[in-house]
Amino acid sequence: MSCQEEVSQIEDPTDQEALVFNSSLVEVLRSTTSNYKSSDDFLDGASCVSVQLPVTLIVNNVAMTLTSDAELQEFQLMLNTANTTEIDFNIVFPITVILSDYTTSLIAEEEELENLSAACEGIDSSYASCLNFIYPISFSVFNANFNTVEIVQVEDDQAFYEFLGTLSQAENNLIVSLNYPLHLNPSYGDNFTVTDNDDLLVNVTSAETFCNEEPTNCVEDEVLTRLEACSWSLVENSDFNNLRFVFHADGSLELLEGLIESEIIGSWNLSSTNGEIMLTFSDLTTFETDLEGNWIIEDCSGDDFTISQNSTTYLLEQQCDLDALFNCFNDFELVACADLNGEAVFNLSAQTIETISCTETYNATFFTSQSDAQSHSNPIPDPEAYISATETLFLKIEAAEGEFQLYSVFLNAVGCNDFECFDAENQVLETCYTDTAVLYAFNLMFAYQECTAETITFYEQLMEAETEVNPISDPTAYQTALLNTTVYARVEINQQFQIYPITLNVVTCNEESCNATTVEARLATCLWTMSSYNGSDNLDGYTLDFQSEPGVLEVYDDSISVTAAWSVYENYDGVGIDFYGISTSNIQVINGSWLIITCHSDEMMLQSLNDNNLEMVLNRTCE
């Protein structure tokens, strides 16, 4: 508010120009210029108060501070366009609110804000809600001789409101009048101009009728954003059950009827005419008689839109939840190895829906035809063991509300090399030579412990393997007196078989360079890692630190560390290592005595004396 002091002689201001405190005009002007801010009602729940920025919110457990009206509008638009179940926010108290008279109040908790919001229900803000003055506006202040004492200029509603409040304090010999013309901007129509007090009072009071009309809450940009954010459906009309509208930003339109392959396409456009927002459908491949043309968006409140054309009215309902569900899935192609009949066994559930991480609630059913899927007839009874060659099935994903989407599942049974793992390399098993041993034991199952087959049997002769005669009775403890020999594995997969030779060698372990003294020195000089245990890498994250201090062993990985004990022994079997006192996690399985069967400077292979089937490999790492 600014003032300009001057003294000039003018004509006597008339009643059409002078302002009188407590008059109808001043009361109406005070109501019109009071603090009214509906854009933050989603925060404070009332239009007669506004939240003073900045304000901090906790949005989905993350702090967010809004510092300007622009950020406030962006956040409100995000709420309007998002699925409301996806965004949860709370105000961080205390906050400051601006009351209708522009005074401020500190609000310490949610209950205080709710009480203040309830008090607003009795305040008439109808003028302020839809009628705005165009500033600046000036007042002339006169003395009793009708000389201008000063010119007061206001730039906004708050300054106007506060100046009107000073009229009661004006000296009795001072007269205040508005300087006309004044220009006003109503939300319900075009700008207009008033030229005196009577004209102003008539126009402002008549505006109350328009201000009290229920607003449509429709803003074209906001409608556009919301339409493109999710799919939509026409509810309460059986003709369009399960029909979803997808509004693309390029103006193209998809109408999905629960099946991607049978979509309906067309075009859409949004426009504004005479204050009305028009949604136009055109070039539809189906339903053109029912849906094409201009539809007026009558109500944008809540999450849905009400649209009308002539006497027909529909509710256009946002389906963000359905989008979240149906976007989890796509078409599938499943490949499996065929048997001699050219067919394969498919686990439909495990190979499709169980590979998808989807938090939405749904039912999944498989069908052999599209028509069965649409009518929900003849579902596949055992999708975990479905036998087929080459075929297209249909997966029906159904939401809790009954809407569904179909996806194609392409099955392809192909010829495979089922024996690829066994073909990888020739297998050689070794054990250590000892002077006292008469028979040497081998666990033949170690040869193919990483391969899978229906059956594996072992034979001493190739002819026996081919004719399945005299299989080795216990392949886990096969004994031979020969230092070098060959046995044969017969592998059967999908009614086919292959025979593979396994070379068995008895080798010299623990040479002069690997006596007990040498082993102790090697273990204590560097760190050792577990690269294999029983053919698995489950323990490869562990490091073993054989400390020079007698008997101390540190075992650790990224998360744990434990102190244990170790020792090296040497007897007629060879050189070995004892581990004891390891009590942490799964590494404790190495407790016990282990014979060194392969001894190199950077690698040792050990065999458990408690279980000849267990082997582990240690690798040395020196920095």
C-alpha positions, 0 to 999 in steps of 0.5 A: 500500500502506498500513499501520496500526500497532496492538497487539492480542491475537488468537487464534493464526493457523492454517495456513489463514491464515498465509503462508509464503515459497516456499510453493505458495500464495505462488508461485501468488499471485505468479504471479497478481498479476505484471504481465500485459498482453495489450492491448498485445501488438500493440506488444510481442509479449509478455504478460509485459511491457507498454509504459510510456505514453506511446509514440510510433508512426509510423502511415502516415508520421505521428507518433502518441503514445498516452498512456493505455490508452483511446487504446491500445484505440482504436488497437487497435480501429482496426487490427482494423476496418481493412484491414491493408494500409491501416495501417502503423506502427512504434514510435519507440525508445527505449521503456520496458517494464515487466517481469513483476516490475514493474521497468522496462527501457529498450529502445533498438531493435526487436531488443532488444524481440524478444529480450525477447518471446522470453524471455517464452515460458518464463514461466507467466502462465496465472493472471494472464491470466484471474484478478483479485483484487477490491481492496482486500485486507489482511494482518495482521502478528503478533509471536511473542505473536500481537499484531497489529503492523500491518495492511497494505492493498494496492489493486492487483496491483503492491502485492500482488505487491511485498508478497508479495516482502517475506515473505522479508525478514520477521523470524523472529518475525513472522507474516503472514496474509491477512484473509479473505474474499477476492473474485476475478473470473475472465474465464471465469465469475462472481465467487467468494469464498474464506475461507481459504488452502486454499480460495484455493489450490484455486480459483486452481490449478483456474483454470489449466485455464480460463486455458489454454483457447484464448480466442475473442477475441470482444468484442461491441462489437468484433465489431459495429464490424468487421461494419459496417466492411466487407462479408463473404463466406462462403468454402469453400462453393460455394453462396455464391460471390460472395455478399457480406454488407453489415451496416448499422448500422440492422440491415438486411442486404444480400447482394450477388451481384455485381449491385446490381439483384439484391440479397438483403435481410434483417435481422441482430442481434448478442447475447451469451448465456452468454458466447457472441456470437450473430449472427442472420439473419432475414427473408431474401428468399433463402437463408432455409433455409440462413442464417436463425437464430442463428450462434455466433461461435466465433473472432474471431482474425485478420481473419475470424470462424468462425461455426457453427450446429448441425453447420454451420461457415463462415468469414466473411471480411472483404472491405475490399479488395473494398469499396475496389474496388467503391466506386470505381464506380457506374452511368453515363449517357453522352450523345452527339450522334446522326447522321441515323440517330439513332445515336452513337459512344460510347467506353465506356472513355474515358467510364466507367472512364477517368474514375475514379481507382481505385488497386485492381487490376481488369479491366473488360469491357462486355456488352450483356446482364446474363446475358452479363455474369454468365457472361462471354460475348460481351463487346463487342469494340471498346468504344472505338467502340461505335455505338448509339442508346438502350441499357443496357449492363453494365460488369463490374468483376472483382477479381483474386480473381475476385469481380465487380460489375456496373454499368449503363451507360445510352447516350442518343444525342440531337439536338445543335446541332453548329454551336453554336460556329459560331453564336456570333457573326459573324466579322470578320478585320482586317489593316492598311492600308499605302500600298505594299500591293496585295494584303492577306493573311488567314488565314481559319482564324483565324475558327473556330480554337476550333471543331471540324468534320469539314471547313471549306472557304471560298468567295468567293461564297455560291452557290459555297459552297452548290454546293461549287464553286471552294473557296479553295485556301489559306485560311491565306493568302487575298489580296484587293485589296478593303478590305472584302469577305466570304467564306463558310465551309462547315462540315460535321458529321455529314453536315450543313452550314451556311454562315457569312459572314466579313467581311474588313476592311483597317483603319488601324493605327498612327494618330498616337497610336501612333507609335514614341515613343507605343508606347515610353512606353505599354509602359514606364509599366505592366505588360503581360500576355499574354492570348492567343497564337495564340488560346490562353491557354497563356501568359496567366500571364506578365507583361512588364515593359518597363523604362524603362532602354533595352532591359531586359525582365523576363518572369516568372510565379509560378515563374520570372523572366528578364531579356531585351531589347526595342525598338520599330521603325517602318518603311513597314509600321508600328510593331512590337516586337522581342523577343530573349534570352527563353530561359525555358520556352515563353514563348521563342516570342515572340522575334522581330519583331511588327507592331502591328496594333491599337493601344489604350491598354490593349491591343495586338494583334501579328502575327508578321513571321516567320509571318503566322498567329501573333498575340498580344494584350497587355493593360496593367495599371496599379496 
